[in-house]
Amino acid sequence: MRSLAEFVMKGRKQAIMAVLLLGLIPLLNLLNPVVVGLVMLRKGVKEATLILAWAILPVGGWAIAGDIVPLIMLLGISGLALLLRETESWELTLLVSILIGISVEMYLRLRPEVLNLIFTQLEAYLATNSVQGLPQGVQINDLREIVTSFIGSVYMFLAVMLLMLSRWMQATLYNPGGFKQEFHRLRIKQKYALFLVGLMLLANFGILIPPTWLLYLVLPMLFSGVALLHAVVAQKKLSSMWLVAFYALIMLPLVVQLVVLLALIDSWYDFRTRLQKPV
Protein backbone atom coordinates (compact mmCIF):
# COMPACT_ATOMS: atom_id res chain seq x y z
CA MET A 1 0.00 0.00 0.00
CA ARG A 2 2.91 2.33 0.63
CA SER A 3 4.06 1.78 -2.96
CA LEU A 4 0.59 2.69 -4.22
CA ALA A 5 0.57 5.82 -2.06
CA GLU A 6 4.00 6.88 -3.32
CA PHE A 7 2.92 6.31 -6.93
CA VAL A 8 -0.29 8.32 -6.52
CA MET A 9 1.48 11.20 -4.80
CA LYS A 10 4.04 11.55 -7.59
CA GLY A 11 1.59 13.63 -9.58
CA ARG A 12 -1.81 14.07 -11.17
CA LYS A 13 -1.07 11.77 -14.10
CA GLN A 14 -0.13 8.90 -11.80
CA ALA A 15 -3.24 9.39 -9.66
CA ILE A 16 -5.47 9.33 -12.74
CA MET A 17 -3.79 6.16 -14.01
CA ALA A 18 -4.32 4.51 -10.63
CA VAL A 19 -8.04 5.26 -10.37
CA LEU A 20 -8.70 4.23 -13.96
CA LEU A 21 -6.91 0.89 -13.66
CA LEU A 22 -8.15 0.02 -10.17
CA GLY A 23 -11.71 0.97 -11.05
CA LEU A 24 -11.86 -1.55 -13.87
CA ILE A 25 -10.93 -4.61 -11.80
CA PRO A 26 -13.54 -6.34 -9.59
CA LEU A 27 -12.71 -6.18 -5.86
CA LEU A 28 -9.66 -4.01 -6.58
CA ASN A 29 -12.12 -1.27 -7.49
CA LEU A 30 -12.52 -0.88 -3.72
CA LEU A 31 -9.09 0.79 -3.78
CA ASN A 32 -10.41 3.37 -6.22
CA PRO A 33 -11.99 5.51 -3.44
CA VAL A 34 -8.89 4.97 -1.30
CA VAL A 35 -6.80 6.80 -3.90
CA VAL A 36 -9.32 9.64 -4.15
CA GLY A 37 -9.48 9.79 -0.36
CA LEU A 38 -5.70 10.05 -0.13
CA VAL A 39 -5.61 12.90 -2.64
CA MET A 40 -8.47 14.64 -0.83
CA LEU A 41 -6.77 14.36 2.55
CA ARG A 42 -3.38 15.52 1.28
CA LYS A 43 -4.09 17.98 -1.53
CA GLY A 44 -7.61 19.22 -0.90
CA VAL A 45 -10.85 19.60 -2.80
CA LYS A 46 -9.60 21.14 -6.05
CA GLU A 47 -7.13 18.39 -6.91
CA ALA A 48 -9.30 15.60 -5.51
CA THR A 49 -12.32 16.70 -7.55
CA LEU A 50 -10.33 16.28 -10.75
CA ILE A 51 -9.17 12.80 -9.72
CA LEU A 52 -12.72 11.96 -8.63
CA ALA A 53 -14.04 12.86 -12.08
CA TRP A 54 -11.68 10.33 -13.66
CA ALA A 55 -12.42 7.76 -10.95
CA ILE A 56 -16.13 7.95 -11.74
CA LEU A 57 -15.56 6.73 -15.31
CA PRO A 58 -14.80 3.05 -14.52
CA VAL A 59 -17.17 2.73 -11.56
CA GLY A 60 -19.80 4.51 -13.63
CA GLY A 61 -19.43 1.64 -16.06
CA TRP A 62 -20.14 -0.80 -13.24
CA ALA A 63 -23.21 1.27 -12.34
CA ILE A 64 -24.51 1.08 -15.92
CA ALA A 65 -23.94 -2.67 -15.81
CA GLY A 66 -26.21 -2.85 -12.76
CA ASP A 67 -23.85 -2.52 -9.77
CA ILE A 68 -24.07 0.98 -8.36
CA VAL A 69 -22.48 0.13 -4.99
CA PRO A 70 -18.88 0.96 -6.10
CA LEU A 71 -20.12 4.40 -7.17
CA ILE A 72 -21.87 4.89 -3.82
CA MET A 73 -18.65 3.92 -2.05
CA LEU A 74 -16.54 6.24 -4.20
CA LEU A 75 -18.74 9.28 -3.64
CA GLY A 76 -19.31 8.43 0.02
CA ILE A 77 -15.64 7.94 0.91
CA SER A 78 -14.68 11.07 -1.01
CA GLY A 79 -17.20 13.01 1.06
CA LEU A 80 -15.96 11.46 4.30
CA ALA A 81 -12.36 12.32 3.38
CA LEU A 82 -13.36 15.94 2.76
CA LEU A 83 -15.19 16.06 6.09
CA LEU A 84 -12.23 14.56 7.94
CA ARG A 85 -9.83 17.00 6.28
CA GLU A 86 -11.97 20.01 7.19
CA THR A 87 -12.96 18.99 10.73
CA GLU A 88 -10.14 16.66 11.86
CA SER A 89 -12.95 14.86 13.71
CA TRP A 90 -13.23 11.09 13.43
CA GLU A 91 -16.32 11.05 15.63
CA LEU A 92 -18.24 13.34 13.27
CA THR A 93 -16.93 11.38 10.29
CA LEU A 94 -18.18 8.13 11.82
CA LEU A 95 -21.62 9.61 12.36
CA VAL A 96 -21.87 10.80 8.76
CA SER A 97 -20.68 7.39 7.50
CA ILE A 98 -24.08 6.05 8.55
CA LEU A 99 -25.45 7.71 5.41
CA ILE A 100 -23.32 5.41 3.24
CA GLY A 101 -24.87 2.31 4.78
CA ILE A 102 -28.36 3.72 4.43
CA SER A 103 -27.64 4.63 0.78
CA VAL A 104 -26.62 1.05 0.02
CA GLU A 105 -29.76 -0.20 1.76
CA MET A 106 -31.94 2.14 -0.29
CA TYR A 107 -30.29 0.87 -3.47
CA LEU A 108 -31.02 -2.73 -2.46
CA ARG A 109 -34.64 -1.81 -1.87
CA LEU A 110 -34.92 -0.11 -5.24
CA ARG A 111 -33.12 -2.96 -7.03
CA PRO A 112 -34.07 -6.07 -5.04
CA GLU A 113 -33.22 -8.64 -7.74
CA VAL A 114 -30.22 -10.14 -5.93
CA LEU A 115 -32.02 -10.44 -2.61
CA ASN A 116 -35.09 -11.82 -4.36
CA LEU A 117 -32.96 -14.62 -5.81
CA ILE A 118 -31.45 -15.43 -2.42
CA PHE A 119 -34.77 -15.51 -0.61
CA THR A 120 -36.53 -17.44 -3.37
CA GLN A 121 -33.91 -20.16 -2.98
CA LEU A 122 -34.24 -20.03 0.81
CA GLU A 123 -38.02 -20.39 0.69
CA ALA A 124 -37.70 -23.31 -1.74
CA TYR A 125 -35.17 -24.99 0.54
CA LEU A 126 -37.34 -24.60 3.62
CA ALA A 127 -40.41 -25.90 1.80
CA THR A 128 -38.67 -28.85 0.12
CA ASN A 129 -36.90 -30.05 3.24
CA SER A 130 -39.71 -29.23 5.65
CA VAL A 131 -37.22 -27.25 7.67
CA GLN A 132 -38.39 -24.83 10.29
CA GLY A 133 -35.25 -22.78 10.01
CA LEU A 134 -36.62 -19.47 11.25
CA PRO A 135 -37.26 -18.62 14.88
CA GLN A 136 -40.87 -18.61 16.01
CA GLY A 137 -42.66 -15.44 14.91
CA VAL A 138 -39.98 -14.50 12.37
CA GLN A 139 -41.15 -14.37 8.76
CA ILE A 140 -39.17 -14.28 5.53
CA ASN A 141 -40.01 -10.58 5.16
CA ASP A 142 -38.58 -9.91 8.63
CA LEU A 143 -35.41 -11.74 7.66
CA ARG A 144 -35.23 -9.74 4.44
CA GLU A 145 -35.29 -6.49 6.45
CA ILE A 146 -32.47 -7.72 8.68
CA VAL A 147 -30.31 -8.92 5.79
CA THR A 148 -30.81 -5.70 3.82
CA SER A 149 -29.68 -3.53 6.74
CA PHE A 150 -26.86 -5.95 7.53
CA ILE A 151 -25.48 -5.61 4.01
CA GLY A 152 -25.73 -1.82 4.31
CA SER A 153 -23.87 -1.91 7.64
CA VAL A 154 -21.13 -4.06 6.10
CA TYR A 155 -20.57 -1.42 3.42
CA MET A 156 -20.65 1.33 6.05
CA PHE A 157 -17.96 -0.56 7.99
CA LEU A 158 -15.97 -1.07 4.80
CA ALA A 159 -16.20 2.63 3.91
CA VAL A 160 -14.75 3.61 7.29
CA MET A 161 -11.98 1.04 6.97
CA LEU A 162 -11.08 2.26 3.48
CA LEU A 163 -11.03 5.86 4.71
CA MET A 164 -8.73 4.76 7.51
CA LEU A 165 -6.52 3.14 4.90
CA SER A 166 -6.33 6.47 3.05
CA ARG A 167 -5.43 8.22 6.30
CA TRP A 168 -2.82 5.58 7.13
CA MET A 169 -1.25 5.95 3.68
CA GLN A 170 -1.11 9.73 4.17
CA ALA A 171 0.51 9.33 7.58
CA THR A 172 2.98 6.73 6.31
CA LEU A 173 4.32 9.18 3.72
CA TYR A 174 4.13 12.47 5.58
CA ASN A 175 3.63 11.81 9.30
CA PRO A 176 4.93 8.37 10.36
CA GLY A 177 3.09 7.12 13.42
CA GLY A 178 0.50 9.87 13.12
CA PHE A 179 -2.40 7.60 12.23
CA LYS A 180 -1.73 5.39 15.26
CA GLN A 181 -1.87 8.38 17.58
CA GLU A 182 -4.98 9.71 15.86
CA PHE A 183 -6.76 6.36 16.09
CA HIS A 184 -5.89 6.00 19.77
CA ARG A 185 -7.55 9.37 20.43
CA LEU A 186 -10.79 8.37 18.68
CA ARG A 187 -13.57 8.85 21.21
CA ILE A 188 -17.27 9.62 20.85
CA LYS A 189 -17.93 12.62 23.07
CA GLN A 190 -21.00 12.98 25.27
CA LYS A 191 -23.22 15.00 22.93
CA TYR A 192 -22.72 12.58 20.04
CA ALA A 193 -23.10 9.58 22.33
CA LEU A 194 -26.41 10.95 23.62
CA PHE A 195 -27.53 11.54 20.03
CA LEU A 196 -26.72 7.95 19.10
CA VAL A 197 -28.35 6.53 22.22
CA GLY A 198 -31.50 8.54 21.50
CA LEU A 199 -31.65 7.17 17.96
CA MET A 200 -31.00 3.66 19.28
CA LEU A 201 -33.96 3.95 21.64
CA LEU A 202 -36.21 5.13 18.81
CA ALA A 203 -35.02 2.26 16.61
CA ASN A 204 -35.45 -0.26 19.41
CA PHE A 205 -39.13 0.66 19.71
CA GLY A 206 -39.59 1.15 15.96
CA ILE A 207 -40.43 4.85 16.35
CA LEU A 208 -39.53 6.81 13.19
CA ILE A 209 -36.47 4.59 12.68
CA PRO A 210 -36.56 0.92 11.55
CA PRO A 211 -35.31 -1.47 14.25
CA THR A 212 -32.75 -2.92 11.84
CA TRP A 213 -31.01 0.46 11.67
CA LEU A 214 -29.54 -0.32 15.07
CA LEU A 215 -26.77 -1.97 13.05
CA TYR A 216 -25.74 1.42 11.68
CA LEU A 217 -26.05 3.25 14.98
CA VAL A 218 -23.88 0.79 16.87
CA LEU A 219 -20.89 0.95 14.51
CA PRO A 220 -19.54 4.40 15.55
CA MET A 221 -19.50 3.26 19.18
CA LEU A 222 -17.86 -0.01 18.15
CA PHE A 223 -15.03 1.84 16.41
CA SER A 224 -14.65 4.06 19.47
CA GLY A 225 -14.47 1.02 21.74
CA VAL A 226 -11.86 -0.67 19.57
CA ALA A 227 -9.78 2.52 19.53
CA LEU A 228 -10.01 2.66 23.32
CA LEU A 229 -8.72 -0.88 23.68
CA HIS A 230 -5.79 -0.14 21.36
CA ALA A 231 -5.01 3.01 23.35
CA VAL A 232 -5.09 1.20 26.70
CA VAL A 233 -2.82 -1.58 25.43
CA ALA A 234 -0.37 1.05 24.16
CA GLN A 235 -0.51 3.21 27.31
CA LYS A 236 -0.05 0.28 29.68
CA LYS A 237 2.55 -1.33 27.40
CA LEU A 238 0.66 -4.60 27.38
CA SER A 239 1.45 -7.52 25.10
CA SER A 240 -0.03 -7.36 21.61
CA MET A 241 -1.51 -10.79 22.34
CA TRP A 242 -4.29 -8.97 24.18
CA LEU A 243 -5.35 -7.44 20.87
CA VAL A 244 -4.97 -10.78 19.09
CA ALA A 245 -7.29 -12.38 21.63
CA PHE A 246 -9.74 -9.50 21.32
CA TYR A 247 -9.97 -9.76 17.54
CA ALA A 248 -10.39 -13.52 17.82
CA LEU A 249 -13.49 -12.91 19.96
CA ILE A 250 -14.91 -9.80 18.27
CA MET A 251 -17.36 -11.82 16.17
CA LEU A 252 -19.20 -12.91 19.32
CA PRO A 253 -22.29 -10.73 19.89
CA LEU A 254 -21.59 -10.52 23.62
CA VAL A 255 -18.10 -9.14 22.99
CA VAL A 256 -19.48 -6.54 20.58
CA GLN A 257 -22.06 -5.47 23.16
CA LEU A 258 -19.38 -5.16 25.85
CA VAL A 259 -17.14 -3.06 23.58
CA VAL A 260 -20.04 -0.74 22.71
CA LEU A 261 -20.95 -0.42 26.40
CA LEU A 262 -17.32 0.35 27.22
CA ALA A 263 -17.29 3.06 24.54
CA LEU A 264 -20.48 4.59 25.96
CA ILE A 265 -18.96 4.70 29.45
CA ASP A 266 -15.78 6.19 27.99
CA SER A 267 -17.81 9.05 26.52
CA TRP A 268 -18.30 10.30 30.09
CA TYR A 269 -15.43 8.71 32.00
CA ASP A 270 -12.58 9.26 29.47
CA PHE A 271 -10.39 6.31 30.39
CA ARG A 272 -7.39 7.54 28.38
CA THR A 273 -7.05 10.79 30.32
CA ARG A 274 -7.50 9.05 33.65
CA LEU A 275 -4.89 6.42 32.81
CA GLN A 276 -2.38 9.15 31.95
CA LYS A 277 -2.75 10.82 35.35
CA PRO A 278 -0.12 9.81 37.93
CA VAL A 279 -1.44 7.57 40.66
DADASUL-V53924 format. One record per backbone hydrogen bond with DSSP energy under -1.0 kcal/mol. CO is the residue of the C=O (numbers start at 1). NH is the residue of the N-H. Records with the same first field share a line. If there is no record, write none. Layout:
CO = NH ; NH
//
This chain:
1 = 5
2 = 6
3 = 7
4 = 8
5 = 9
7 = 10
11 = 15
12 = 16
13 = 17
14 = 18
15 = 19
16 = 20
17 = 21
18 = 22
19 = 23
25 = 29
26 = 28
27 = 30
28 = 31
31 = 35
32 = 36
33 = 37
34 = 38
35 = 39
36 = 40
37 = 41
38 = 42
39 = 43
40 = 44
44 = 48
45 = 49
46 = 50
47 = 51
48 = 52
49 = 53
50 = 54
51 = 55
52 = 56
55 = 59
56 = 60
57 = 61
58 = 62
59 = 63
60 = 64
61 = 65
62 = 67
63 = 66
68 = 72
69 = 73
70 = 74
71 = 75
72 = 76
73 = 77
74 = 78
75 = 79
76 = 80
77 = 81
78 = 82
79 = 83
80 = 84
81 = 85
82 = 86
83 = 87
84 = 88
89 = 93
90 = 94
91 = 95
92 = 96
93 = 97
95 = 98
96 = 99
97 = 100 ; 101
98 = 102
99 = 103
100 = 104
101 = 105
102 = 106
103 = 107
104 = 108
105 = 109
106 = 110
107 = 111
112 = 116
113 = 117
114 = 118
115 = 119
116 = 120
117 = 121
118 = 122
119 = 123
120 = 124
121 = 125
122 = 126
123 = 127
124 = 128
125 = 129
126 = 131
131 = 133
135 = 138
139 = 143
140 = 144
141 = 145
142 = 146
143 = 147
144 = 148
145 = 149
146 = 150
147 = 151
148 = 152
149 = 153
150 = 154
151 = 155
152 = 156
153 = 157
154 = 158
155 = 159
156 = 160
157 = 161
158 = 162
159 = 163
160 = 164
161 = 165
162 = 166
163 = 167
164 = 168
165 = 169
166 = 170
167 = 171
168 = 172
169 = 173
170 = 174
171 = 175
175 = 178
177 = 181
178 = 182
179 = 183
180 = 184
181 = 185
183 = 186
189 = 193
190 = 194
191 = 195
192 = 196
193 = 197
194 = 198
195 = 199
196 = 200
197 = 201
198 = 202
199 = 203
200 = 204
201 = 205
202 = 207
207 = 209
210 = 213
211 = 214
212 = 215
213 = 217
214 = 218
218 = 222
219 = 223
220 = 224
221 = 225
222 = 226
223 = 227
224 = 228
225 = 229
226 = 230
227 = 231
228 = 232
229 = 233
230 = 234
231 = 235
232 = 236
233 = 238
239 = 242
240 = 244
241 = 245
242 = 246
243 = 247
244 = 248
245 = 249
249 = 252
252 = 256
253 = 257
254 = 258
255 = 259
256 = 260
257 = 261
258 = 262
259 = 263
260 = 264
261 = 265
262 = 266
263 = 267
265 = 268 ; 269
266 = 270
270 = 274
271 = 275
272 = 276
//
